[in-house]
Amino acid sequence: MENLLKNLFFKLGIYEFAKRYFMKPYVKLIGILFNLSAKKAIKTLVEAMSQNNWRYWLEFGTLLGAVRDKGFISHDFDIDIAMCIDDRDERMEQILAARGFKLKKRAKLLSGQIIEETYKYKTATIDIFYAYKLEDQIKIFEFQSFNNLSPDECIKQFGGLRVSEYCLSKFELTKYDFYGLQVWVPDNYHSHLEELYGRSFMIKNKNWSIDSCEVRKLTNHLAVIEHV
């Protein structure tokens, strides 16, 4: 839905205006809807992951919320988990669909590597990031638009979306309590969050931005999105 709105605003020539005045109320509404289903979504997702022995861990804002806030961050409107690409199960879409999850989009590098999949569970969104193992690190990718263009227009003009990577220290997994659930998190979650959000990650900072993350680097890769 958000992508459709961005494309519509761009075609109407009011993208910058809409981004400033219309997107904030829309994002607020998304937050309200997310909270209606978020706890049920994470519970159902964890159950599915456990029953199928899929190795995953809480990542990014969801991990930060679990450790710092003991719940979802108030301004984070999706569930972030990660799993190694080698552990990706081709049956996952079908198995999750049987539990009420619908695959909405899949992001790939132009080389064909899958970097992220987005599912919807009722009114909650779940992002699954796929990690790639290096010798002593893991690498996770994210994508974003160029020059404030809508994603579709960005792909049309530049052939893809720009891609950044996070090179993070390797870790094992450990269990952690999250809303009464035993979920998997990095066993070095404190230093892991430091890498992502800085040493003061336990203190809420309204001025923090993704550009503050030192382990996040822009790459020469481009990504495309498959809408399912």
DOFI-949408 format. One record per residue (C-alpha): x, y, z. Coordinates in steps of 0.05 Angstrom, whole numbers, plus 5000, padded with zeros to 4 digits. Each point is the difference from the previous one (the first is absolute). Layout:
residues N
XYZ/...
This chain:
residues 228
500050005000/505550495018/503649864934/493550124962/499150675034/507150204985/499149824926/493450384996/502950625033/506049984953/495649944938/495750585024/506350425009/498750115074/504849495031/504150505041/493750365024/496549345017/506149735035/500150615045/492650065016/496549344984/504949465019/500450175074/492649885013/500449374958/506049745039/496350155065/494149594975/504849434981/502650015072/493149935029/498449434953/506649665014/498849995075/493349664989/503349364974/507450055019/500049555062/495849474966/504450044939/506549895038/496949445041/497549644937/506650124964/504349735057/495649385005/500849874925/507550115002/500849545060/495749444973/503949994935/506950085032/501450644961/505850385029/498350745007/501450585047/496950665017/503650564964/500350764993/494350385033/496549385027/506349775035/501250705027/492950035026/500649315032/506450185037/498950745016/492450075004/497949295016/495150054942/499050314932/502850704992/494450514997/502150284932/502149334968/494349744958/502549324976/503149385028/507349894980/503049315001/506149714964/502449324979/506049754961/498649914926/502649295006/494349855048/494550284955/494849464987/496350004934/493949755036/499750605047/495150404958/495049434997/500849815074/499250725023/494050104954/496549445036/500850405065/497250654971/506450334972/499950264930/506550144962/499550714972/506850134968/506949724990/506350424990/505849734960/506750274978/500850044925/504649405007/494049615024/501649945074/493850075044/501150525054/493250115031/492849755000/494050365028/493949645028/493450265025/496249705059/493350355008/502150725012/507349865018/506049994953/505849535008/506750114966/504749404993/507250214985/504649474971/507150005028/506149784961/505849705037/507150264992/506349735033/499050365066/493850434986/493049964974/497350474948/492850264996/497550444944/494650534997/497450414942/497450714991/498150484944/504350514964/498650745003/493349945036/497049624941/494549495010/502949294999/496949834932/502450654969/506949885030/500449314967/497450304935/505250564998/506149665031/498749264989/499249855074/499950265071/506450205035/502749485049/503650085066/503249445040/501149875074/506449615016/499049735070/504149575046/498249274999/496149715058/496549395026/492750005020/496950015069/492850015026/497050655026/493350165030/495550444957/492750095020/500549335036/502849654939/506849674997/503050304937/506949954969/504750605003/507550084989/503749765062/504150644995/493750434995/503050565041/506150104955/495749844939/495450585017/506050445013/502449864930/493250204972/497950575046/506250235037/502349935072/494050395027/494849554968/496549905066/498350755002/494550234953/502550514951/495150364956/505750294958/502949324982/499749834926/502049404958/505850424973/503049985070/501349254994/507549904988/499349284975/495150194946/503450144934/497350184932/501849484947/500249994924/494449484999/493050154975/493749635022/493349874968/493549835034/495349444980/492850145023/496449355013/
